[in-house]
Amino acid sequence: MPYFDQLDFNQRKVIGLNLSIPVFNGLIRHFDAQTARLDLHNAELDFIASQNQLRQTVQQAYQDVLAAREKYNTVIANLDYTQRAFSSAKRRYELGNIDFFFYMESLNNMNKTQAELLQSKCEFYFKMRILELYMG
């Protein structure tokens, strides 16, 4: 018998039917739901952390404003003191009680205090604007 005829006799005819019902799909939907819940919980925690960070930043800005205001008030008081000291030194220099070195030192102290006043005023203004930015 020829070879190809032998192959024809050895063939099997099979009909199959496959039915898939997704009753049990390896808990994929369950794990997807759990993952979604965890992602939502993580997003809520990130939101709370962001709120806390913003609150801390605003509180720090407020404390910076208070410190800058206190420094400004201190420098104003110091300027008043150095102006009185300079006017006293000027009168004493005009009377000849002190030499030129002490007169110039008093003038330099007053000029330095005026520069500190400008710096503290700018710092206070800047810190106030930052706080206003955060407060809206």
A tleap script that builds the chain and sets N, CA, C and O, in Angstrom:
source leaprc.protein.ff14SB
mol = sequence {
  NMET PRO TYR PHE ASP GLN LEU ASP PHE ASN
  GLN ARG LYS VAL ILE GLY LEU ASN LEU SER
  ILE PRO VAL PHE ASN GLY LEU ILE ARG HIE
  PHE ASP ALA GLN THR ALA ARG LEU ASP LEU
  HIE ASN ALA GLU LEU ASP PHE ILE ALA SER
  GLN ASN GLN LEU ARG GLN THR VAL GLN GLN
  ALA TYR GLN ASP VAL LEU ALA ALA ARG GLU
  LYS TYR ASN THR VAL ILE ALA ASN LEU ASP
  TYR THR GLN ARG ALA PHE SER SER ALA LYS
  ARG ARG TYR GLU LEU GLY ASN ILE ASP PHE
  PHE PHE TYR MET GLU SER LEU ASN ASN MET
  ASN LYS THR GLN ALA GLU LEU LEU GLN SER
  LYS CYS GLU PHE TYR PHE LYS MET ARG ILE
  LEU GLU LEU TYR MET CGLY
}
set mol.1.N position { 0.859 -1.154 0.000 }
set mol.1.CA position { 0.000 0.000 0.000 }
set mol.1.C position { 0.916 1.231 0.000 }
set mol.1.O position { 1.926 1.268 0.703 }
set mol.2.N position { 0.549 2.222 -0.790 }
set mol.2.CA position { 1.411 3.414 -0.847 }
set mol.2.C position { 1.392 4.182 0.492 }
set mol.2.O position { 0.485 4.053 1.314 }
set mol.3.N position { 2.387 4.933 0.640 }
set mol.3.CA position { 2.622 5.648 1.910 }
set mol.3.C position { 1.518 6.654 2.214 }
set mol.3.O position { 1.017 6.702 3.338 }
set mol.4.N position { 1.140 7.446 1.237 }
set mol.4.CA position { 0.128 8.478 1.468 }
set mol.4.C position { -1.243 7.867 1.728 }
set mol.4.O position { -2.053 8.457 2.442 }
set mol.5.N position { -1.510 6.719 1.172 }
set mol.5.CA position { -2.780 6.044 1.478 }
set mol.5.C position { -2.803 5.581 2.935 }
set mol.5.O position { -3.833 5.621 3.607 }
set mol.6.N position { -1.638 5.145 3.395 }
set mol.6.CA position { -1.560 4.721 4.794 }
set mol.6.C position { -1.826 5.919 5.730 }
set mol.6.O position { -2.471 5.767 6.768 }
set mol.7.N position { -1.331 7.096 5.359 }
set mol.7.CA position { -1.579 8.282 6.174 }
set mol.7.C position { -3.060 8.635 6.201 }
set mol.7.O position { -3.583 9.061 7.231 }
set mol.8.N position { -3.735 8.457 5.069 }
set mol.8.CA position { -5.166 8.762 5.035 }
set mol.8.C position { -5.950 7.835 5.958 }
set mol.8.O position { -6.927 8.262 6.573 }
set mol.9.N position { -5.543 6.586 6.063 }
set mol.9.CA position { -6.246 5.651 6.940 }
set mol.9.C position { -6.002 5.935 8.431 }
set mol.9.O position { -6.831 5.603 9.278 }
set mol.10.N position { -4.857 6.551 8.734 }
set mol.10.CA position { -4.507 6.807 10.143 }
set mol.10.C position { -5.026 8.157 10.660 }
set mol.10.O position { -4.793 8.511 11.816 }
set mol.11.N position { -5.694 8.870 9.843 }
set mol.11.CA position { -6.204 10.166 10.295 }
set mol.11.C position { -7.378 9.975 11.236 }
set mol.11.O position { -8.197 9.067 11.090 }
set mol.12.N position { -7.421 10.889 12.226 }
set mol.12.CA position { -8.546 10.876 13.139 }
set mol.12.C position { -9.322 12.165 12.964 }
set mol.12.O position { -8.748 13.241 12.796 }
set mol.13.N position { -10.551 12.044 13.005 }
set mol.13.CA position { -11.426 13.201 12.920 }
set mol.13.C position { -11.915 13.484 14.339 }
set mol.13.O position { -12.533 12.631 14.975 }
set mol.14.N position { -11.624 14.717 14.834 }
set mol.14.CA position { -11.999 15.082 16.196 }
set mol.14.C position { -12.768 16.400 16.142 }
set mol.14.O position { -12.375 17.352 15.468 }
set mol.15.N position { -13.812 16.415 16.833 }
set mol.15.CA position { -14.576 17.649 16.975 }
set mol.15.C position { -14.544 17.989 18.462 }
set mol.15.O position { -14.846 17.155 19.316 }
set mol.16.N position { -14.160 19.273 18.756 }
set mol.16.CA position { -14.093 19.689 20.155 }
set mol.16.C position { -14.951 20.907 20.400 }
set mol.16.O position { -15.203 21.709 19.501 }
set mol.17.N position { -15.372 21.024 21.578 }
set mol.17.CA position { -16.182 22.151 21.997 }
set mol.17.C position { -15.578 22.687 23.282 }
set mol.17.O position { -15.339 21.945 24.234 }
set mol.18.N position { -15.336 23.987 23.289 }
set mol.18.CA position { -14.738 24.618 24.463 }
set mol.18.C position { -15.669 25.736 24.916 }
set mol.18.O position { -16.036 26.608 24.128 }
set mol.19.N position { -16.035 25.704 26.154 }
set mol.19.CA position { -16.923 26.708 26.719 }
set mol.19.C position { -16.209 27.343 27.901 }
set mol.19.O position { -15.734 26.650 28.801 }
set mol.20.N position { -16.138 28.696 27.889 }
set mol.20.CA position { -15.454 29.412 28.967 }
set mol.20.C position { -16.452 30.329 29.649 }
set mol.20.O position { -17.010 31.233 29.028 }
set mol.21.N position { -16.665 30.092 30.905 }
set mol.21.CA position { -17.567 30.921 31.707 }
set mol.21.C position { -16.700 31.602 32.763 }
set mol.21.O position { -16.058 30.932 33.570 }
set mol.22.N position { -16.684 32.915 32.755 }
set mol.22.CA position { -15.779 33.623 33.676 }
set mol.22.C position { -16.300 33.695 35.104 }
set mol.22.O position { -16.418 34.783 35.666 }
set mol.23.N position { -16.604 32.575 35.680 }
set mol.23.CA position { -17.032 32.538 37.070 }
set mol.23.C position { -15.815 32.677 37.970 }
set mol.23.O position { -15.856 33.414 38.955 }
set mol.24.N position { -14.780 32.008 37.660 }
set mol.24.CA position { -13.554 32.054 38.445 }
set mol.24.C position { -12.415 32.415 37.496 }
set mol.24.O position { -11.912 31.551 36.778 }
set mol.25.N position { -12.009 33.669 37.488 }
set mol.25.CA position { -10.956 34.106 36.574 }
set mol.25.C position { -9.648 34.394 37.308 }
set mol.25.O position { -8.949 35.355 36.988 }
set mol.26.N position { -9.335 33.591 38.253 }
set mol.26.CA position { -8.062 33.720 38.954 }
set mol.26.C position { -8.012 34.921 39.877 }
set mol.26.O position { -6.923 35.420 40.163 }
set mol.27.N position { -9.128 35.394 40.345 }
set mol.27.CA position { -9.239 36.530 41.264 }
set mol.27.C position { -8.634 37.822 40.701 }
set mol.27.O position { -8.219 38.700 41.458 }
set mol.28.N position { -8.587 37.929 39.373 }
set mol.28.CA position { -8.001 39.123 38.761 }
set mol.28.C position { -8.814 40.357 39.112 }
set mol.28.O position { -8.237 41.384 39.472 }
set mol.29.N position { -10.119 40.289 39.019 }
set mol.29.CA position { -10.976 41.437 39.329 }
set mol.29.C position { -10.864 41.815 40.805 }
set mol.29.O position { -10.871 42.995 41.155 }
set mol.30.N position { -10.765 40.833 41.639 }
set mol.30.CA position { -10.637 41.099 43.076 }
set mol.30.C position { -9.334 41.854 43.358 }
set mol.30.O position { -9.336 42.844 44.090 }
set mol.31.N position { -8.230 41.393 42.784 }
set mol.31.CA position { -6.947 42.060 42.990 }
set mol.31.C position { -6.932 43.445 42.361 }
set mol.31.O position { -6.332 44.366 42.913 }
set mol.32.N position { -7.583 43.606 41.214 }
set mol.32.CA position { -7.680 44.924 40.590 }
set mol.32.C position { -8.456 45.890 41.484 }
set mol.32.O position { -8.087 47.058 41.603 }
set mol.33.N position { -9.515 45.412 42.105 }
set mol.33.CA position { -10.304 46.261 43.005 }
set mol.33.C position { -9.488 46.631 44.243 }
set mol.33.O position { -9.527 47.773 44.700 }
set mol.34.N position { -8.752 45.663 44.781 }
set mol.34.CA position { -7.906 45.959 45.938 }
set mol.34.C position { -6.824 46.968 45.581 }
set mol.34.O position { -6.543 47.880 46.358 }
set mol.35.N position { -6.222 46.809 44.420 }
set mol.35.CA position { -5.193 47.743 43.979 }
set mol.35.C position { -5.774 49.145 43.814 }
set mol.35.O position { -5.138 50.131 44.187 }
set mol.36.N position { -6.964 49.233 43.262 }
set mol.36.CA position { -7.617 50.536 43.098 }
set mol.36.C position { -7.916 51.173 44.453 }
set mol.36.O position { -7.746 52.380 44.618 }
set mol.37.N position { -8.357 50.379 45.417 }
set mol.37.CA position { -8.613 50.910 46.757 }
set mol.37.C position { -7.323 51.398 47.414 }
set mol.37.O position { -7.312 52.450 48.054 }
set mol.38.N position { -6.246 50.643 47.260 }
set mol.38.CA position { -4.956 51.062 47.814 }
set mol.38.C position { -4.454 52.334 47.144 }
set mol.38.O position { -3.917 53.218 47.811 }
set mol.39.N position { -4.625 52.430 45.832 }
set mol.39.CA position { -4.216 53.643 45.124 }
set mol.39.C position { -5.014 54.852 45.610 }
set mol.39.O position { -4.459 55.939 45.770 }
set mol.40.N position { -6.309 54.666 45.844 }
set mol.40.CA position { -7.142 55.744 46.362 }
set mol.40.C position { -6.689 56.151 47.759 }
set mol.40.O position { -6.599 57.339 48.068 }
set mol.41.N position { -6.407 55.167 48.595 }
set mol.41.CA position { -5.937 55.457 49.956 }
set mol.41.C position { -4.593 56.193 49.918 }
set mol.41.O position { -4.389 57.141 50.676 }
set mol.42.N position { -3.682 55.767 49.048 }
set mol.42.CA position { -2.391 56.450 48.914 }
set mol.42.C position { -2.572 57.881 48.417 }
set mol.42.O position { -1.866 58.786 48.863 }
set mol.43.N position { -3.501 58.089 47.508 }
set mol.43.CA position { -3.771 59.447 47.011 }
set mol.43.C position { -4.323 60.324 48.137 }
set mol.43.O position { -3.965 61.498 48.238 }
set mol.44.N position { -5.185 59.766 48.976 }
set mol.44.CA position { -5.709 60.527 50.111 }
set mol.44.C position { -4.596 60.880 51.087 }
set mol.44.O position { -4.556 61.997 51.602 }
set mol.45.N position { -3.695 59.941 51.347 }
set mol.45.CA position { -2.571 60.218 52.246 }
set mol.45.C position { -1.644 61.274 51.650 }
set mol.45.O position { -1.151 62.139 52.375 }
set mol.46.N position { -1.402 61.218 50.354 }
set mol.46.CA position { -0.583 62.238 49.700 }
set mol.46.C position { -1.236 63.613 49.799 }
set mol.46.O position { -0.553 64.617 50.000 }
set mol.47.N position { -2.557 63.656 49.657 }
set mol.47.CA position { -3.288 64.918 49.782 }
set mol.47.C position { -3.155 65.478 51.188 }
set mol.47.O position { -2.914 66.673 51.360 }
set mol.48.N position { -3.309 64.633 52.187 }
set mol.48.CA position { -3.182 65.078 53.580 }
set mol.48.C position { -1.759 65.555 53.856 }
set mol.48.O position { -1.562 66.559 54.539 }
set mol.49.N position { -0.774 64.842 53.331 }
set mol.49.CA position { 0.618 65.265 53.513 }
set mol.49.C position { 0.865 66.614 52.853 }
set mol.49.O position { 1.579 67.451 53.404 }
set mol.50.N position { 0.288 66.828 51.691 }
set mol.50.CA position { 0.439 68.121 51.007 }
set mol.50.C position { -0.215 69.238 51.810 }
set mol.50.O position { 0.333 70.335 51.916 }
set mol.51.N position { -1.386 68.960 52.374 }
set mol.51.CA position { -2.044 69.964 53.213 }
set mol.51.C position { -1.196 70.298 54.436 }
set mol.51.O position { -1.058 71.466 54.799 }
set mol.52.N position { -0.632 69.277 55.066 }
set mol.52.CA position { 0.214 69.508 56.238 }
set mol.52.C position { 1.463 70.303 55.863 }
set mol.52.O position { 1.885 71.185 56.612 }
set mol.53.N position { 2.051 69.999 54.717 }
set mol.53.CA position { 3.233 70.726 54.264 }
set mol.53.C position { 2.891 72.191 53.996 }
set mol.53.O position { 3.657 73.086 54.352 }
set mol.54.N position { 1.749 72.431 53.374 }
set mol.54.CA position { 1.322 73.804 53.107 }
set mol.54.C position { 1.053 74.549 54.413 }
set mol.54.O position { 1.453 75.704 54.564 }
set mol.55.N position { 0.380 73.894 55.352 }
set mol.55.CA position { 0.120 74.522 56.648 }
set mol.55.C position { 1.426 74.861 57.358 }
set mol.55.O position { 1.557 75.937 57.942 }
set mol.56.N position { 2.381 73.956 57.308 }
set mol.56.CA position { 3.669 74.200 57.946 }
set mol.56.C position { 4.399 75.359 57.263 }
set mol.56.O position { 5.037 76.168 57.936 }
set mol.57.N position { 4.311 75.445 55.950 }
set mol.57.CA position { 4.960 76.529 55.217 }
set mol.57.C position { 4.331 77.872 55.571 }
set mol.57.O position { 5.038 78.863 55.752 }
set mol.58.N position { 3.009 77.904 55.670 }
set mol.58.CA position { 2.320 79.152 56.022 }
set mol.58.C position { 2.664 79.553 57.452 }
set mol.58.O position { 2.886 80.732 57.729 }
set mol.59.N position { 2.710 78.588 58.358 }
set mol.59.CA position { 3.066 78.903 59.744 }
set mol.59.C position { 4.498 79.423 59.835 }
set mol.59.O position { 4.783 80.337 60.610 }
set mol.60.N position { 5.390 78.844 59.049 }
set mol.60.CA position { 6.771 79.320 59.045 }
set mol.60.C position { 6.850 80.735 58.476 }
set mol.60.O position { 7.613 81.563 58.973 }
set mol.61.N position { 6.070 81.010 57.443 }
set mol.61.CA position { 6.045 82.363 56.870 }
set mol.61.C position { 5.511 83.358 57.897 }
set mol.61.O position { 6.014 84.477 58.000 }
set mol.62.N position { 4.498 82.955 58.651 }
set mol.62.CA position { 3.951 83.831 59.697 }
set mol.62.C position { 4.999 84.099 60.777 }
set mol.62.O position { 5.163 85.237 61.218 }
set mol.63.N position { 5.704 83.053 61.201 }
set mol.63.CA position { 6.753 83.233 62.203 }
set mol.63.C position { 7.877 84.135 61.668 }
set mol.63.O position { 8.448 84.932 62.412 }
set mol.64.N position { 8.185 84.001 60.381 }
set mol.64.CA position { 9.204 84.864 59.767 }
set mol.64.C position { 8.762 86.325 59.778 }
set mol.64.O position { 9.579 87.219 59.996 }
set mol.65.N position { 7.466 86.572 59.542 }
set mol.65.CA position { 6.945 87.942 59.581 }
set mol.65.C position { 7.051 88.502 60.993 }
set mol.65.O position { 7.457 89.648 61.182 }
set mol.66.N position { 6.686 87.692 61.983 }
set mol.66.CA position { 6.788 88.160 63.365 }
set mol.66.C position { 8.232 88.482 63.741 }
set mol.66.O position { 8.499 89.491 64.394 }
set mol.67.N position { 9.160 87.624 63.327 }
set mol.67.CA position { 10.570 87.858 63.632 }
set mol.67.C position { 11.087 89.101 62.904 }
set mol.67.O position { 11.843 89.887 63.475 }
set mol.68.N position { 10.683 89.276 61.654 }
set mol.68.CA position { 11.123 90.455 60.898 }
set mol.68.C position { 10.548 91.732 61.509 }
set mol.68.O position { 11.233 92.753 61.565 }
set mol.69.N position { 9.297 91.682 61.967 }
set mol.69.CA position { 8.711 92.857 62.613 }
set mol.69.C position { 9.441 93.187 63.910 }
set mol.69.O position { 9.699 94.352 64.209 }
set mol.70.N position { 9.766 92.160 64.668 }
set mol.70.CA position { 10.498 92.379 65.921 }
set mol.70.C position { 11.883 92.966 65.643 }
set mol.70.O position { 12.338 93.864 66.353 }
set mol.71.N position { 12.539 92.459 64.619 }
set mol.71.CA position { 13.856 92.996 64.257 }
set mol.71.C position { 13.730 94.451 63.811 }
set mol.71.O position { 14.561 95.284 64.172 }
set mol.72.N position { 12.707 94.757 63.037 }
set mol.72.CA position { 12.476 96.125 62.579 }
set mol.72.C position { 12.254 97.062 63.760 }
set mol.72.O position { 12.831 98.148 63.806 }
set mol.73.N position { 11.419 96.649 64.718 }
set mol.73.CA position { 11.172 97.473 65.909 }
set mol.73.C position { 12.434 97.663 66.732 }
set mol.73.O position { 12.670 98.742 67.275 }
set mol.74.N position { 13.240 96.624 66.823 }
set mol.74.CA position { 14.500 96.718 67.558 }
set mol.74.C position { 15.458 97.690 66.874 }
set mol.74.O position { 16.124 98.487 67.534 }
set mol.75.N position { 15.518 97.617 65.564 }
set mol.75.CA position { 16.419 98.507 64.829 }
set mol.75.C position { 15.945 99.949 64.937 }
set mol.75.O position { 16.770 100.860 65.008 }
set mol.76.N position { 14.624 100.179 64.953 }
set mol.76.CA position { 14.110 101.544 65.134 }
set mol.76.C position { 14.535 102.091 66.495 }
set mol.76.O position { 14.975 103.235 66.603 }
set mol.77.N position { 14.399 101.260 67.535 }
set mol.77.CA position { 14.828 101.687 68.870 }
set mol.77.C position { 16.330 101.927 68.900 }
set mol.77.O position { 16.796 102.883 69.520 }
set mol.78.N position { 17.089 101.063 68.233 }
set mol.78.CA position { 18.535 101.223 68.185 }
set mol.78.C position { 18.917 102.488 67.413 }
set mol.78.O position { 19.874 103.170 67.780 }
set mol.79.N position { 18.183 102.805 66.354 }
set mol.79.CA position { 18.459 104.013 65.582 }
set mol.79.C position { 18.216 105.256 66.430 }
set mol.79.O position { 18.993 106.210 66.385 }
set mol.80.N position { 17.148 105.238 67.193 }
set mol.80.CA position { 16.882 106.366 68.085 }
set mol.80.C position { 18.042 106.556 69.065 }
set mol.80.O position { 18.492 107.675 69.311 }
set mol.81.N position { 18.504 105.459 69.607 }
set mol.81.CA position { 19.635 105.515 70.544 }
set mol.81.C position { 20.896 106.040 69.857 }
set mol.81.O position { 21.577 106.906 70.406 }
set mol.82.N position { 21.211 105.542 68.691 }
set mol.82.CA position { 22.439 105.987 68.015 }
set mol.82.C position { 22.329 107.428 67.539 }
set mol.82.O position { 23.338 108.132 67.501 }
set mol.83.N position { 21.132 107.890 67.174 }
set mol.83.CA position { 20.969 109.293 66.794 }
set mol.83.C position { 21.192 110.213 67.990 }
set mol.83.O position { 21.834 111.257 67.873 }
set mol.84.N position { 20.657 109.816 69.134 }
set mol.84.CA position { 20.904 110.621 70.344 }
set mol.84.C position { 22.380 110.587 70.721 }
set mol.84.O position { 22.947 111.596 71.140 }
set mol.85.N position { 22.999 109.411 70.568 }
set mol.85.CA position { 24.431 109.304 70.878 }
set mol.85.C position { 25.247 110.159 69.913 }
set mol.85.O position { 26.226 110.785 70.320 }
set mol.86.N position { 24.862 110.192 68.665 }
set mol.86.CA position { 25.589 110.994 67.680 }
set mol.86.C position { 25.411 112.488 67.960 }
set mol.86.O position { 26.370 113.257 67.899 }
set mol.87.N position { 24.174 112.889 68.268 }
set mol.87.CA position { 23.971 114.316 68.551 }
set mol.87.C position { 24.759 114.732 69.798 }
set mol.87.O position { 25.292 115.840 69.865 }
set mol.88.N position { 24.824 113.836 70.776 }
set mol.88.CA position { 25.631 114.124 71.968 }
set mol.88.C position { 27.109 114.194 71.608 }
set mol.88.O position { 27.827 115.078 72.074 }
set mol.89.N position { 27.558 113.258 70.777 }
set mol.89.CA position { 28.971 113.251 70.370 }
set mol.89.C position { 29.284 114.484 69.524 }
set mol.89.O position { 30.384 115.030 69.613 }
set mol.90.N position { 28.349 114.920 68.722 }
set mol.90.CA position { 28.565 116.111 67.887 }
set mol.90.C position { 28.728 117.353 68.766 }
set mol.90.O position { 29.626 118.167 68.549 }
set mol.91.N position { 27.848 117.484 69.760 }
set mol.91.CA position { 27.982 118.633 70.677 }
set mol.91.C position { 29.300 118.580 71.437 }
set mol.91.O position { 29.973 119.597 71.605 }
set mol.92.N position { 29.660 117.395 71.891 }
set mol.92.CA position { 30.924 117.254 72.633 }
set mol.92.C position { 32.122 117.535 71.729 }
set mol.92.O position { 33.121 118.100 72.173 }
set mol.93.N position { 32.018 117.135 70.447 }
set mol.93.CA position { 33.121 117.408 69.510 }
set mol.93.C position { 33.226 118.909 69.251 }
set mol.93.O position { 34.326 119.460 69.197 }
set mol.94.N position { 32.057 119.576 69.090 }
set mol.94.CA position { 32.072 121.020 68.854 }
set mol.94.C position { 32.631 121.781 70.061 }
set mol.94.O position { 33.247 122.836 69.909 }
set mol.95.N position { 32.410 121.233 71.258 }
set mol.95.CA position { 32.951 121.846 72.467 }
set mol.95.C position { 34.407 121.463 72.704 }
set mol.95.O position { 35.094 122.074 73.523 }
set mol.96.N position { 34.872 120.444 71.979 }
set mol.96.CA position { 36.269 120.031 72.106 }
set mol.96.C position { 36.497 118.987 73.176 }
set mol.96.O position { 37.644 118.755 73.560 }
set mol.97.N position { 35.460 118.354 73.669 }
set mol.97.CA position { 35.602 117.342 74.719 }
set mol.97.C position { 36.050 115.980 74.180 }
set mol.97.O position { 36.663 115.204 74.912 }
set mol.98.N position { 35.752 115.679 72.910 }
set mol.98.CA position { 36.200 114.418 72.307 }
set mol.98.C position { 36.949 114.728 71.025 }
set mol.98.O position { 36.805 115.805 70.447 }
set mol.99.N position { 37.750 113.767 70.590 }
set mol.99.CA position { 38.517 113.986 69.361 }
set mol.99.C position { 37.717 113.535 68.130 }
set mol.99.O position { 36.609 113.013 68.256 }
set mol.100.N position { 38.279 113.739 66.976 }
set mol.100.CA position { 37.609 113.464 65.708 }
set mol.100.C position { 37.331 111.971 65.532 }
set mol.100.O position { 36.325 111.594 64.930 }
set mol.101.N position { 38.203 111.134 66.045 }
set mol.101.CA position { 38.022 109.675 65.921 }
set mol.101.C position { 36.721 109.220 66.570 }
set mol.101.O position { 35.961 108.460 65.970 }
set mol.102.N position { 36.459 109.678 67.790 }
set mol.102.CA position { 35.225 109.282 68.481 }
set mol.102.C position { 33.995 109.874 67.801 }
set mol.102.O position { 32.937 109.246 67.757 }
set mol.103.N position { 34.143 111.098 67.266 }
set mol.103.CA position { 33.035 111.706 66.530 }
set mol.103.C position { 32.705 110.865 65.292 }
set mol.103.O position { 31.533 110.590 65.035 }
set mol.104.N position { 33.704 110.458 64.533 }
set mol.104.CA position { 33.486 109.653 63.326 }
set mol.104.C position { 32.953 108.260 63.664 }
set mol.104.O position { 32.142 107.703 62.924 }
set mol.105.N position { 33.405 107.712 64.769 }
set mol.105.CA position { 32.893 106.411 65.201 }
set mol.105.C position { 31.402 106.504 65.510 }
set mol.105.O position { 30.643 105.601 65.158 }
set mol.106.N position { 30.978 107.566 66.153 }
set mol.106.CA position { 29.564 107.769 66.448 }
set mol.106.C position { 28.771 107.967 65.158 }
set mol.106.O position { 27.663 107.448 65.027 }
set mol.107.N position { 29.326 108.708 64.214 }
set mol.107.CA position { 28.666 108.910 62.921 }
set mol.107.C position { 28.559 107.597 62.149 }
set mol.107.O position { 27.528 107.320 61.535 }
set mol.108.N position { 29.613 106.794 62.178 }
set mol.108.CA position { 29.586 105.487 61.503 }
set mol.108.C position { 28.553 104.556 62.130 }
set mol.108.O position { 27.857 103.830 61.420 }
set mol.109.N position { 28.453 104.575 63.442 }
set mol.109.CA position { 27.455 103.741 64.115 }
set mol.109.C position { 26.041 104.145 63.698 }
set mol.109.O position { 25.187 103.289 63.467 }
set mol.110.N position { 25.798 105.458 63.604 }
set mol.110.CA position { 24.483 105.911 63.189 }
set mol.110.C position { 24.208 105.523 61.734 }
set mol.110.O position { 23.102 105.090 61.412 }
set mol.111.N position { 25.189 105.670 60.866 }
set mol.111.CA position { 25.003 105.291 59.460 }
set mol.111.C position { 24.769 103.786 59.315 }
set mol.111.O position { 23.949 103.355 58.504 }
set mol.112.N position { 25.488 103.000 60.097 }
set mol.112.CA position { 25.314 101.553 60.068 }
set mol.112.C position { 23.908 101.172 60.533 }
set mol.112.O position { 23.278 100.281 59.965 }
set mol.113.N position { 23.429 101.854 61.565 }
set mol.113.CA position { 22.086 101.572 62.064 }
set mol.113.C position { 21.031 101.978 61.045 }
set mol.113.O position { 20.015 101.296 60.911 }
set mol.114.N position { 21.245 103.065 60.329 }
set mol.114.CA position { 20.306 103.470 59.273 }
set mol.114.C position { 20.273 102.442 58.146 }
set mol.114.O position { 19.213 102.155 57.589 }
set mol.115.N position { 21.442 101.890 57.813 }
set mol.115.CA position { 21.489 100.840 56.789 }
set mol.115.C position { 20.764 99.585 57.270 }
set mol.115.O position { 20.064 98.934 56.495 }
set mol.116.N position { 20.931 99.248 58.551 }
set mol.116.CA position { 20.210 98.098 59.124 }
set mol.116.C position { 18.709 98.336 59.111 }
set mol.116.O position { 17.925 97.409 58.905 }
set mol.117.N position { 18.312 99.600 59.335 }
set mol.117.CA position { 16.886 99.921 59.299 }
set mol.117.C position { 16.319 99.686 57.904 }
set mol.117.O position { 15.247 99.099 57.759 }
set mol.118.N position { 17.026 100.136 56.889 }
set mol.118.CA position { 16.562 99.895 55.527 }
set mol.118.C position { 16.486 98.410 55.206 }
set mol.118.O position { 15.530 97.940 54.590 }
set mol.119.N position { 17.501 97.688 55.631 }
set mol.119.CA position { 17.526 96.252 55.377 }
set mol.119.C position { 16.381 95.551 56.104 }
set mol.119.O position { 15.706 94.705 55.518 }
set mol.120.N position { 16.157 95.885 57.351 }
set mol.120.CA position { 15.091 95.224 58.104 }
set mol.120.C position { 13.717 95.627 57.568 }
set mol.120.O position { 12.788 94.819 57.584 }
set mol.121.N position { 13.578 96.868 57.093 }
set mol.121.CA position { 12.304 97.289 56.503 }
set mol.121.C position { 12.022 96.494 55.232 }
set mol.121.O position { 10.899 96.036 55.022 }
set mol.122.N position { 13.032 96.329 54.387 }
set mol.122.CA position { 12.856 95.541 53.155 }
set mol.122.C position { 12.566 94.075 53.470 }
set mol.122.O position { 11.723 93.448 52.829 }
set mol.123.N position { 13.266 93.542 54.456 }
set mol.123.CA position { 13.041 92.147 54.844 }
set mol.123.C position { 11.619 91.954 55.375 }
set mol.123.O position { 10.952 90.977 55.034 }
set mol.124.N position { 11.160 92.887 56.210 }
set mol.124.CA position { 9.800 92.807 56.747 }
set mol.124.C position { 8.780 92.905 55.621 }
set mol.124.O position { 7.808 92.150 55.600 }
set mol.125.N position { 8.988 93.817 54.693 }
set mol.125.CA position { 8.065 93.973 53.562 }
set mol.125.C position { 8.035 92.700 52.713 }
set mol.125.O position { 6.967 92.232 52.318 }
set mol.126.N position { 9.211 92.152 52.442 }
set mol.126.CA position { 9.302 90.932 51.637 }
set mol.126.C position { 8.602 89.760 52.317 }
set mol.126.O position { 7.850 89.030 51.673 }
set mol.127.N position { 8.844 89.576 53.606 }
set mol.127.CA position { 8.213 88.472 54.346 }
set mol.127.C position { 6.691 88.660 54.409 }
set mol.127.O position { 5.940 87.687 54.351 }
set mol.128.N position { 6.240 89.921 54.528 }
set mol.128.CA position { 4.810 90.183 54.529 }
set mol.128.C position { 4.180 89.801 53.200 }
set mol.128.O position { 3.095 89.220 53.169 }
set mol.129.N position { 4.846 90.119 52.117 }
set mol.129.CA position { 4.315 89.786 50.790 }
set mol.129.C position { 4.272 88.277 50.582 }
set mol.129.O position { 3.341 87.764 49.959 }
set mol.130.N position { 5.257 87.569 51.089 }
set mol.130.CA position { 5.251 86.097 50.980 }
set mol.130.C position { 4.055 85.535 51.750 }
set mol.130.O position { 3.351 84.655 51.254 }
set mol.131.N position { 3.830 86.044 52.957 }
set mol.131.CA position { 2.692 85.575 53.745 }
set mol.131.C position { 1.376 85.902 53.038 }
set mol.131.O position { 0.462 85.077 53.025 }
set mol.132.N position { 1.270 87.077 52.460 }
set mol.132.CA position { 0.046 87.437 51.733 }
set mol.132.C position { -0.147 86.517 50.521 }
set mol.132.O position { -1.276 86.165 50.178 }
set mol.133.N position { 0.939 86.137 49.890 }
set mol.133.CA position { 0.849 85.212 48.765 }
set mol.133.C position { 0.281 83.877 49.217 }
set mol.133.O position { -0.584 83.313 48.546 }
set mol.134.N position { 0.755 83.367 50.342 }
set mol.134.CA position { 0.247 82.088 50.843 }
set mol.134.C position { -1.199 82.200 51.319 }
set mol.134.O position { -1.986 81.269 51.151 }
set mol.135.N position { -1.539 83.325 51.905 }
set mol.135.CA position { -2.879 83.486 52.451 }
set mol.135.C position { -3.918 83.777 51.366 }
set mol.135.O position { -5.119 83.629 51.593 }
set mol.136.N position { -3.454 84.185 50.204 }
set mol.136.CA position { -4.380 84.409 49.077 }
set mol.136.C position { -4.825 85.766 48.995 }
set mol.136.O position { -5.603 86.108 48.104 }
savepdb mol mol.pdb
quit
